[in-house]
């Protein structure tokens, strides 16, 4: 079954509406929670007045920060530095408001609309303070409680080799600055949670869990001072995750606290505006790169300085994104000497966390922009510069001599040059370039961009899986990993079916129920199929042997007379399906359970990699960018289900195109968010999705696991920003170099306006009207937020 593109098992429930999204769940006597949020980016909190809200119709309780002062802040999943603990977020504000959207009070009522109405009656008395909105120190600001006199809270340094010698001997020193704006994931389903208390407030079940149920269970038990076995997290269906859903947020703890205190089920569902204000943001990173380069374009040394705007607090991922940027910035290139310094800064904005390919989307963008800058400076083909710097297959496994989040960075297997050449041939890059050049001669603004990347499949923690023959004859695959729409039910069932030699309909996957399995690392960093799949592979071997032994004992034959095939077993020429076997066991040996459990852990990450090629067209009338074609060649080691891999790559690339061209969270000068709905935070529409060609390669299985797997979840987005930026640069004949994402029409206009070059102006596509009229057209358009926010041509 491994390697076959079978249909997704999970789609049947979705198509038949047999789903369990948390928003559709209800319990008897259930209350509803509304969160009252700070309207100020920065203020000293004097008091929160709740008298009117407490007397409003349907209201059962109103609580503020002082009512839960004894509850500790939400912790980190790892603690890189204990000094960082002081920057954790409390469940509700106590003495200071640090971003718009910070929880200030919660209202519990019998109806969600009554709770929201009562929330409007809560009054916040606060002294407004100047907000800090960038990564520069502000010693004159009144923000000492937040920033302690400066807004840098952490510094990360990584490196190897003699960087000074590399620059001293270099033929050329090339410097660029890059930036990726603040963005966030916007899954179809916003966050939600329902806490159902156990008798005598001894614990609770929390519905709506996702991503890392076991880690969140442990943290909830710690904060609420409960025995961990009394906290049960239950995952249902989830409408996407992308790194932001499933982390532990204040609202999750507050729902549980309220249920325990009131002894009734409590439900909270965020609306989309809350989602933009309160869920983790991401990206928001500035990068300055200096490269020491030979005349031939070979990089001898790379010095990187990064600054990340982390927002008002450190949440569960602490400074992990900055750490990953430093570790993976060198990409697939050899780079004999490397030094990276990253600073992490607090500001009066929504806190940041991870978003699909965290740190790597940003790092790949900067590194690939540097490769293109080297090519431009030395008049070389950008593809040839990549060839000359790629790590060779003979150097694998390649030791980077640095760590990422405490684990050594070792590229496990691969041939980057081979994959590049395969992509060039499969997608006919020479013809793409020729056709684009011909269209440019005819007056169109069309370009081709190439980018390469290395990803990581996280093997953090270990993974336990249990196979168990249930009473209905199904073999249950019990795992703590989560389904976020990626097709994991299908992939994991394929691995089990392959291992046991049984059809896929013999299995039932049970996921994300913390009372069914004691341990799981969860679902993040493309780890699920590799980690849980490897554990299933081993559990299948154990289960198969137990199935043979139990069947032989049950029917008084030798194990050699039992075979597993078809829908169950063949015993001495007699076929029995699993339901018949279960019934026979229940009759003859009712205490006998057919169970097999296995763990898998790995000391090394698996590193998939690939090539992105983008073709774009820039509209000369409004400078909007349309991606016409997109090509991905991706080395995954071994694909359990190739169609699922292609779907992951396509979906990730579309998100990456959104991040490259449209998506940006912005704030006013006083710290008010300007993007709190889809009217201003623009994501790709169906018409913005280009024609795709995706090539899934399985030439280099990973030696880190028994199935040779590498992850698929983030390969589609990783290099998208870099490829699109390179294509836009090519469209303008390399007279401008976009180094900030997103590339909006206004940003292109500003780049062109700053390029005081007759050559550049001559390269602009012909347009009716004078230069003065042309400038006026865009300056007027810049005042139209809706048209410039969208960054797309409404006529398409």
ZAMARGU-4260 file (C-alpha; in steps of 0.2 Angstrom, whole numbers, plus 5000, padded with zeros to 4 digits):
<rodrens>
0) 5000/5000/5000 | 5015/5012/5003 | 5018/5022/4987 | 5000/5021/4980 | 4989/5036/4978
5) 4973/5030/4986 | 4958/5041/4990 | 4958/5050/5006 | 4948/5041/5020 | 4944/5057/5029
10) 4934/5064/5015 | 4919/5053/5017 | 4915/5061/5034 | 4917/5078/5027 | 4906/5075/5012
15) 4893/5067/5022 | 4894/5080/5036 | 4898/5067/5049 | 4910/5079/5057 | 4914/5085/5074
20) 4920/5102/5073 | 4920/5110/5090 | 4908/5124/5084 | 4895/5112/5081 | 4896/5103/5098
25) 4885/5107/5113 | 4882/5100/5130 | 4867/5101/5143 | 4867/5118/5153 | 4882/5124/5143
30) 4888/5142/5146 | 4897/5153/5133 | 4912/5163/5136 | 4916/5180/5129 | 4933/5188/5130
35) 4934/5207/5133 | 4950/5213/5125 | 4961/5228/5127 | 4958/5242/5115 | 4975/5250/5118
40) 4992/5245/5111 | 5000/5250/5127 | 4993/5257/5143 | 4994/5256/5162 | 4979/5247/5168
45) 4970/5255/5183 | 4954/5246/5185 | 4942/5235/5176 | 4924/5240/5180 | 4912/5225/5178
50) 4896/5230/5188 | 4885/5233/5174 | 4891/5218/5164 | 4888/5207/5179 | 4870/5212/5180
55) 4866/5210/5162 | 4853/5197/5156 | 4859/5179/5156 | 4876/5183/5164 | 4882/5171/5176
60) 4899/5178/5180 | 4912/5191/5175 | 4930/5189/5180 | 4946/5200/5178 | 4964/5197/5179
65) 4965/5200/5198 | 4952/5185/5200 | 4965/5173/5193 | 4981/5182/5199 | 4987/5166/5207
70) 4987/5156/5190 | 5004/5156/5182 | 5008/5162/5164 | 5008/5149/5150 | 5024/5140/5149
75) 5036/5136/5134 | 5037/5119/5127 | 5056/5120/5129 | 5066/5132/5140 | 5081/5138/5130
80) 5085/5151/5143 | 5077/5153/5160 | 5079/5172/5159 | 5065/5172/5145 | 5052/5165/5157
85) 5049/5183/5163 | 5042/5187/5146 | 5028/5174/5146 | 5010/5179/5144 | 4998/5179/5158
90) 4980/5173/5156 | 4973/5190/5158 | 4981/5207/5160 | 4985/5213/5177 | 4993/5230/5178
95) 4998/5234/5160 | 4990/5232/5143 | 5003/5227/5130 | 4994/5225/5114 | 4977/5227/5106
100) 4967/5211/5109 | 4975/5206/5125 | 4962/5198/5137 | 4956/5209/5150 | 4940/5201/5157
105) 4929/5186/5153 | 4910/5186/5153 | 4901/5169/5156 | 4882/5169/5150 | 4869/5157/5145
110) 4869/5163/5127 | 4884/5168/5116 | 4876/5184/5111 | 4871/5189/5128 | 4889/5186/5133
115) 4895/5198/5119 | 4882/5211/5123 | 4887/5211/5142 | 4906/5212/5137 | 4902/5229/5129
120) 4897/5235/5147 | 4914/5231/5154 | 4924/5248/5156 | 4943/5249/5156 | 4951/5263/5165
125) 4969/5265/5159 | 4982/5277/5157 | 4988/5277/5138 | 5006/5275/5136 | 5017/5277/5120
130) 5018/5261/5110 | 5034/5253/5104 | 5031/5246/5086 | 5048/5242/5079 | 5064/5234/5084
135) 5074/5249/5089 | 5077/5254/5107 | 5066/5268/5113 | 5075/5274/5129 | 5063/5289/5130
140) 5047/5279/5130 | 5037/5275/5145 | 5038/5257/5142 | 5050/5251/5156 | 5038/5238/5163
145) 5037/5230/5146 | 5054/5232/5138 | 5065/5236/5153 | 5073/5251/5144 | 5076/5242/5128
150) 5066/5230/5117 | 5079/5217/5114 | 5076/5203/5125 | 5086/5189/5117 | 5101/5186/5106
155) 5105/5170/5096 | 5123/5167/5089 | 5128/5153/5078 | 5142/5150/5066 | 5157/5140/5061
160) 5173/5143/5051 | 5185/5158/5050 | 5173/5171/5044 | 5186/5185/5046 | 5198/5176/5034
165) 5185/5173/5022 | 5180/5191/5020 | 5199/5196/5020 | 5202/5185/5005 | 5186/5188/4995
170) 5186/5195/4978 | 5169/5203/4981 | 5159/5208/4996 | 5141/5209/4992 | 5128/5215/5005
175) 5109/5215/5004 | 5095/5218/5016 | 5078/5209/5016 | 5062/5209/5026 | 5047/5198/5027
180) 5032/5207/5034 | 5021/5202/5048 | 5009/5188/5042 | 4998/5175/5050 | 4989/5159/5045
185) 4970/5160/5042 | 4963/5142/5043 | 4945/5140/5038 | 4940/5136/5056 | 4944/5149/5069
190) 4949/5143/5086 | 4937/5136/5099 | 4936/5126/5115 | 4923/5117/5126 | 4928/5112/5143
195) 4916/5099/5152 | 4920/5097/5170 | 4921/5081/5179 | 4911/5077/5195 | 4917/5088/5210
200) 4928/5098/5199 | 4941/5085/5199 | 4946/5088/5181 | 4938/5091/5164 | 4937/5086/5146
205) 4943/5099/5133 | 4935/5098/5116 | 4943/5107/5101 | 4961/5101/5104 | 4973/5100/5090
210) 4991/5099/5085 | 4999/5095/5102 | 4986/5088/5114 | 4998/5079/5125 | 5009/5094/5128
215) 4994/5105/5131 | 4986/5093/5143 | 5002/5094/5153 | 5002/5113/5153 | 4984/5114/5158
220) 4986/5102/5172 | 5001/5112/5179 | 4993/5129/5178 | 4977/5123/5186 | 4985/5112/5199
225) 4977/5096/5193 | 4983/5078/5192 | 4987/5075/5174 | 4976/5060/5172 | 4961/5071/5176
230) 4964/5082/5161 | 4958/5074/5145 | 4960/5083/5128 | 4949/5077/5114 | 4952/5081/5096
235) 4938/5081/5083 | 4939/5088/5065 | 4949/5104/5062 | 4948/5116/5048 | 4966/5118/5045
240) 4980/5123/5057 | 4996/5129/5048 | 5006/5131/5065 | 4994/5143/5073 | 4979/5133/5079
245) 4982/5120/5093 | 4995/5130/5103 | 4990/5134/5121 | 4982/5151/5122 | 4975/5161/5136
250) 4957/5157/5130 | 4960/5138/5132 | 4965/5140/5150 | 4951/5152/5154 | 4938/5140/5147
255) 4944/5126/5158 | 4946/5138/5173 | 4928/5144/5171 | 4921/5126/5169 | 4930/5120/5185
260) 4924/5136/5195 | 4906/5135/5189 | 4904/5116/5187 | 4896/5118/5170 | 4902/5115/5152
265) 4909/5131/5145 | 4911/5135/5126 | 4921/5148/5117 | 4922/5151/5099 | 4932/5166/5092
270) 4926/5176/5077 | 4937/5181/5063 | 4941/5198/5070 | 4947/5190/5086 | 4957/5178/5076
275) 4967/5193/5068 | 4969/5201/5085 | 4973/5187/5096 | 4980/5171/5087 | 4999/5170/5084
280) 5006/5181/5071 | 5022/5176/5062 | 5036/5181/5050 | 5040/5200/5054 | 5059/5198/5052
285) 5072/5209/5045 | 5088/5201/5038 | 5105/5209/5033 | 5117/5198/5024 | 5135/5200/5019
290) 5143/5188/5007 | 5162/5185/5003 | 5162/5179/4986 | 5175/5173/4973 | 5176/5180/4955
295) 5168/5164/4950 | 5153/5167/4961 | 5158/5154/4975 | 5153/5160/4992 | 5168/5158/5005
300) 5159/5166/5019 | 5142/5173/5024 | 5138/5184/5039 | 5119/5186/5043 | 5111/5198/5055
305) 5093/5196/5059 | 5080/5205/5069 | 5063/5198/5074 | 5048/5208/5080 | 5041/5195/5093
310) 5026/5206/5098 | 5021/5209/5116 | 5025/5192/5124 | 5034/5175/5121 | 5021/5162/5119
315) 5024/5143/5118 | 5037/5143/5104 | 5047/5157/5114 | 5062/5162/5102 | 5061/5146/5091
320) 5058/5155/5074 | 5073/5166/5075 | 5083/5151/5080 | 5077/5141/5065 | 5081/5156/5053
325) 5099/5156/5059 | 5101/5137/5057 | 5093/5135/5040 | 5098/5151/5032 | 5113/5143/5022
330) 5101/5132/5013 | 5108/5119/5001 | 5124/5128/4999 | 5141/5123/5006 | 5147/5140/5013
335) 5164/5136/5022 | 5162/5150/5035 | 5146/5156/5042 | 5141/5168/5056 | 5123/5173/5061
340) 5117/5184/5075 | 5098/5186/5078 | 5090/5198/5090 | 5073/5195/5097 | 5062/5211/5101
345) 5046/5214/5111 | 5034/5227/5104 | 5016/5232/5107 | 5009/5220/5095 | 5000/5203/5095
350) 5013/5190/5100 | 5021/5179/5087 | 5023/5161/5085 | 5025/5148/5071 | 5017/5148/5054
355) 5020/5135/5040 | 5039/5134/5037 | 5043/5145/5052 | 5060/5154/5051 | 5064/5144/5035
360) 5052/5154/5023 | 5061/5170/5029 | 5078/5162/5028 | 5076/5155/5011 | 5070/5171/5005
365) 5085/5180/5011 | 5098/5167/5005 | 5090/5165/4988 | 5090/5184/4986 | 5108/5184/4990
370) 5112/5171/4977 | 5103/5181/4964 | 5112/5197/4970 | 5128/5188/4967 | 5123/5183/4950
375) 5118/5201/4945 | 5134/5208/4952 | 5145/5196/4943 | 5135/5195/4927 | 5132/5176/4930
380) 5117/5165/4927 | 5108/5163/4944 | 5106/5145/4940 | 5125/5143/4937 | 5129/5152/4954
385) 5118/5139/4963 | 5127/5125/4954 | 5144/5131/4960 | 5139/5133/4978 | 5128/5117/4981
390) 5133/5104/4993 | 5137/5088/4983 | 5130/5070/4985 | 5147/5064/4990 | 5147/5075/5006
395) 5131/5068/5013 | 5127/5066/5027 | 5132/5085/5028 | 5136/5091/5045 | 5132/5110/5047
400) 5141/5112/5063 | 5127/5122/5071 | 5111/5117/5080 | 5093/5121/5078 | 5082/5122/5094
405) 5095/5111/5102 | 5097/5098/5089 | 5112/5096/5077 | 5109/5101/5059 | 5114/5087/5048
410) 5107/5085/5030 | 5104/5067/5030 | 5104/5062/5012 | 5102/5069/4994 | 5109/5076/4978
415) 5105/5094/4976 | 5113/5096/4960 | 5104/5081/4953 | 5087/5088/4958 | 5091/5105/4951
420) 5095/5097/4934 | 5080/5086/4935 | 5069/5101/4938 | 5077/5111/4923 | 5074/5097/4911
425) 5057/5091/4917 | 5050/5109/4917 | 5060/5115/4902 | 5068/5130/4910 | 5077/5136/4895
430) 5060/5136/4885 | 5052/5145/4899 | 5066/5158/4899 | 5065/5160/4880 | 5046/5162/4880
435) 5047/5175/4893 | 5061/5185/4884 | 5050/5185/4868 | 5035/5191/4877 | 5046/5205/4885
440) 5052/5210/4868 | 5033/5212/4863 | 5030/5223/4878 | 5024/5212/4891 | 5032/5212/4909
445) 5035/5193/4911 | 5049/5185/4922 | 5055/5168/4927 | 5062/5165/4945 | 5071/5150/4952
450) 5074/5146/4970 | 5081/5131/4980 | 5078/5126/4998 | 5081/5113/5012 | 5068/5109/5024
455) 5067/5099/5040 | 5056/5085/5046 | 5056/5087/5065 | 5059/5071/5075 | 5058/5080/5092
460) 5052/5069/5106 | 5046/5051/5102 | 5030/5044/5096 | 5020/5030/5103 | 5007/5020/5093
465) 4995/5006/5098 | 4986/4993/5087 | 4971/4985/5095 | 4958/4973/5089 | 4941/4981/5094
470) 4925/4972/5097 | 4918/4976/5080 | 4933/4967/5072 | 4942/4983/5066 | 4960/4986/5070
475) 4961/5002/5079 | 4977/5013/5076 | 4978/5024/5091 | 4989/5039/5090 | 4991/5055/5098
480) 4996/5065/5082 | 4983/5076/5075 | 4973/5078/5059 | 4973/5096/5052 | 4967/5092/5035
485) 4983/5085/5029 | 4977/5067/5025 | 4986/5059/5040 | 4972/5046/5042 | 4975/5040/5025
490) 4994/5039/5026 | 4995/5031/5043 | 4982/5018/5038 | 4991/5014/5022 | 5007/5011/5032
495) 4997/4999/5044 | 4989/4990/5029 | 5006/4988/5021 | 5014/4981/5037 | 5000/4969/5041
500) 4995/4964/5023 | 4977/4968/5026 | 4965/4980/5017 | 4963/4998/5022 | 4945/4995/5028
505) 4951/4983/5041 | 4957/4998/5051 | 4950/5013/5061 | 4961/5028/5066 | 4959/5035/5083
510) 4968/5051/5085 | 4971/5065/5097 | 4962/5057/5113 | 4974/5059/5127 | 4965/5046/5137
515) 4968/5033/5124 | 4987/5034/5123 | 4999/5041/5136 | 5012/5050/5125 | 5013/5059/5109
520) 5024/5073/5102 | 5009/5079/5091 | 5008/5086/5074 | 5020/5100/5069 | 5035/5102/5057
525) 5029/5089/5045 | 5033/5075/5058 | 5017/5065/5059 | 5020/5053/5044 | 5038/5050/5048
530) 5036/5048/5067 | 5019/5040/5069 | 5022/5030/5053 | 5038/5023/5059 | 5030/5018/5075
535) 5015/5010/5066 | 5028/5001/5055 | 5035/4992/5070 | 5018/4990/5079 | 5012/4981/5063
540) 5026/4969/5064 | 5022/4965/5083 | 5003/4964/5080 | 5005/4952/5065 | 5015/4940/5075
545) 5003/4941/5090 | 4989/4938/5078 | 4997/4923/5071 | 5001/4916/5089 | 4984/4920/5096
550) 4975/4912/5081 | 4986/4896/5082 | 4983/4894/5101 | 4964/4897/5098 | 4962/4884/5085
555) 4976/4871/5091 | 4987/4873/5076 | 5005/4878/5074 | 5010/4896/5070 | 5016/4889/5053
560) 4999/4884/5049 | 4992/4902/5051 | 4994/4915/5037 | 4988/4933/5037 | 4979/4939/5021
565) 4963/4944/5014 | 4952/4951/5027 | 4959/4941/5042 | 4968/4924/5044 | 4969/4908/5035
570) 4970/4894/5048 | 4973/4876/5042 | 4964/4881/5026 | 4950/4889/5034 | 4948/4908/5031
575) 4942/4919/5046 | 4939/4938/5045 | 4944/4949/5060 | 4926/4950/5067 | 4925/4931/5067
580) 4941/4930/5076 | 4936/4943/5089 | 4920/4934/5092 | 4930/4917/5094 | 4942/4925/5106
585) 4928/4933/5116 | 4920/4916/5118 | 4935/4905/5122 | 4947/4918/5130 | 4937/4934/5135
590) 4952/4941/5144 | 4963/4940/5129 | 4967/4956/5120 | 4976/4958/5104 | 4986/4973/5107
595) 5003/4979/5100 | 5012/4995/5105 | 5028/5002/5098 | 5038/5018/5101 | 5049/5027/5088
600) 5062/5040/5091 | 5076/5047/5081 | 5091/5057/5085 | 5092/5066/5068 | 5081/5076/5058
605) 5076/5071/5040 | 5079/5085/5027 | 5068/5085/5011 | 5073/5098/4998 | 5068/5105/4982
610) 5067/5118/4968 | 5054/5131/4964 | 5052/5139/4947 | 5039/5153/4946 | 5033/5163/4930
615) 5025/5180/4934 | 5017/5194/4924 | 5016/5211/4930 | 5001/5222/4925 | 5008/5238/4918
620) 4992/5247/4922 | 4992/5244/4941 | 5008/5235/4944 | 4999/5220/4951 | 5008/5203/4950
625) 5000/5188/4943 | 5009/5171/4945 | 5005/5162/4929 | 5014/5146/4931 | 5022/5137/4946
630) 5034/5122/4946 | 5040/5112/4960 | 5052/5097/4961 | 5053/5090/4978 | 5064/5076/4985
635) 5054/5067/4998 | 5064/5051/5001 | 5049/5040/5000 | 5031/5045/4997 | 5017/5035/5006
640) 5004/5043/4995 | 5011/5053/4981 | 4994/5062/4978 | 4994/5068/4996 | 5011/5075/4994
645) 5007/5084/4978 | 4992/5092/4987 | 5002/5097/5002 | 5015/5105/4990 | 5001/5114/4980
650) 4992/5121/4995 | 5009/5127/5003 | 5014/5135/4987 | 4997/5145/4986 | 5000/5151/5004
655) 5018/5156/4999 | 5011/5166/4984 | 4999/5175/4996 | 5014/5179/5008 | 5024/5184/4993
660) 5011/5196/4985 | 4997/5200/4996 | 4997/5196/5015 | 5003/5209/5028 | 4997/5214/5045
665) 4999/5232/5048 | 4997/5244/5062 | 4993/5263/5064 | 5005/5274/5073 | 4996/5272/5089
670) 4997/5253/5088 | 4979/5249/5082 | 4979/5234/5070 | 4973/5239/5052 | 4970/5221/5046
675) 4956/5214/5056 | 4946/5206/5043 | 4947/5198/5025 | 4943/5216/5018 | 4961/5221/5022
680) 4971/5205/5025 | 4970/5198/5008 | 4973/5179/5004 | 4974/5171/4987 | 4957/5168/4978
685) 4954/5154/4966 | 4958/5165/4951 | 4975/5169/4959 | 4980/5150/4959 | 4992/5147/4944
690) 4994/5132/4933 | 5005/5120/4943 | 5017/5106/4938 | 5023/5096/4953 | 5037/5082/4952
695) 5038/5071/4967 | 5056/5063/4968 | 5060/5047/4978 | 5079/5046/4974 | 5086/5048/4991
700) 5077/5039/5006 | 5081/5046/5023 | 5092/5035/5033 | 5084/5042/5049 | 5069/5030/5049
705) 5065/5013/5043 | 5053/5019/5029 | 5065/5031/5022 | 5052/5045/5024 | 5054/5064/5024
710) 5040/5077/5027 | 5029/5085/5015 | 5020/5099/5024 | 5031/5114/5022 | 5041/5111/5005
715) 5027/5120/4995 | 5029/5136/5005 | 5047/5137/5009 | 5054/5144/4993 | 5038/5152/4986
720) 5043/5170/4992 | 5060/5168/4985 | 5055/5161/4968 | 5041/5174/4965 | 5053/5189/4970
725) 5066/5182/4958 | 5053/5181/4944 | 5047/5199/4947 | 5065/5205/4946 | 5067/5195/4930
730) 5051/5203/4923 | 5059/5220/4925 | 5076/5215/4917 | 5085/5214/4934 | 5084/5233/4935
735) 5075/5232/4952 | 5077/5219/4965 | 5062/5216/4977 | 5069/5211/4994 | 5054/5214/5005
740) 5038/5203/5005 | 5024/5205/5001 | 5028/5213/4984 | 5012/5224/4983 | 5009/5236/4968
745) 5014/5251/4980 | 5030/5243/4984 | 5034/5240/4966 | 5030/5258/4962 | 5041/5264/4976
750) 5055/5253/4970 | 5053/5259/4952 | 5052/5277/4958 | 5068/5276/4968 | 5078/5269/4953
755) 5084/5284/4944 | 5089/5276/4928 | 5085/5279/4910 | 5088/5260/4907 | 5075/5255/4920
760) 5062/5268/4914 | 5065/5261/4896 | 5062/5244/4902 | 5045/5248/4909 | 5031/5241/4898
765) 5023/5254/4887 | 5008/5263/4894 | 4997/5276/4888 | 5000/5294/4895 | 5014/5304/4901
770) 5026/5300/4915 | 5018/5313/4925 | 5001/5305/4922 | 5008/5288/4926 | 5015/5294/4943
775) 4999/5303/4947 | 4989/5287/4943 | 4999/5277/4956 | 5000/5290/4969 | 4981/5292/4969
780) 4979/5273/4969 | 4990/5272/4985 | 4977/5282/4994 | 4964/5268/4990 | 4967/5255/5003
785) 4956/5242/4996 | 4964/5242/4978 | 4982/5243/4985 | 4978/5230/4999 | 4972/5217/4986
790) 4987/5219/4975 | 4977/5211/4961 | 4968/5217/4945 | 4950/5217/4948 | 4947/5214/4930
795) 4954/5196/4931
</rodrens>
